[in-house]
Amino acid sequence: MIPADFDARALFDLTDRIALVVGGASGIGQAAAIGFAQFGATVVVADVDLAGATATVDRIRNQGGAAEALAVDLRSTASVEGVAADILGRHGRIDVLLATPAINIRKRLIAYTDEEFDRLIELNVKGTFRTARAVGRQMAAQKSGSIILMSSIRAYNVEAGQTAYASTKAAIDQMAKGLAADLAEYGVRVNALAPSIVKTPLNKPIRDNAEWNEAFASRTALGRWAETTEMAGPAIFLASQASSYVTATTLMVDAGWSAVDGRFKPPV
């Protein structure tokens, strides 16, 4: 029986939620932070680039939203746990976590140095782990919350020069599933977003190469790159009650890359 007062529009409302966006100074994190605020959340924008995080906060406030900026270095457990403690000290809870930071070093695995591989593991995997652990503890204690980690299509298919990066994204994909199992009894949901090609600072060298740019665009069913703002909707969905029965899931936001071979249109 559907309740008489059921209003699907309210499912996306984030009013009174405290949302922590790690990596909100630019790219997908910035777009999601702005989107969360527009749906009513108080957004804490945390980034190693404090000036960039502050710029995102200023933009949110100029639109009438509530936001604040914090510096965080995901390579440091003390820094991550300090941010979580700071938010709890002022707000008493964390309702949403979106963790986006990652780096990529494009080179074949046999050319990788130990130091380069360690850099990817330290930020992409361990940084995500540190953040999810610190926030997950609080969400378990308050018995509610939504955690969104950042996977990629590279967790599922890979190209030359992407072995190390793809490995970290596959690890994050499994981390989301395992953490969802860990926290389900506390009413906490954990999911991952897996984009394909999104116009972010990380992939600017690809987009600056006309041939490479077109090759990637044509690989999608839609034939184009995504704008960062196109990731805000999926993030809002996973953050809100609209996804209340969604956990341990990786949401593919890839314009069909993982399902459709868009490189050639058969004459049929």
Secondary structure, DSSP 8 states (H G I E B T S, - for coil): ---TT--GGGGG--TT-EEEEETTTSHHHHHHHHHHHHTT-EEEEEES-HHHHHHHHHHHHHTT-EEEEEE--TT-HHHHHHHHHHHHHHHS---EEEE-------S-GGG--HHHHHHHIIIIIIIHHHHHHHHHHHHHHHT-EEEEEE--GGGT---TT-HHHHHHHHHHHHHHHHHHHHHGGGTEEEEEEEES-B--GGGHHHHTSHHHHHHHHHHSSS-S-B-GGGGHHHHHHHHSGGGTT--S-EEEESTTTTT--TT-----
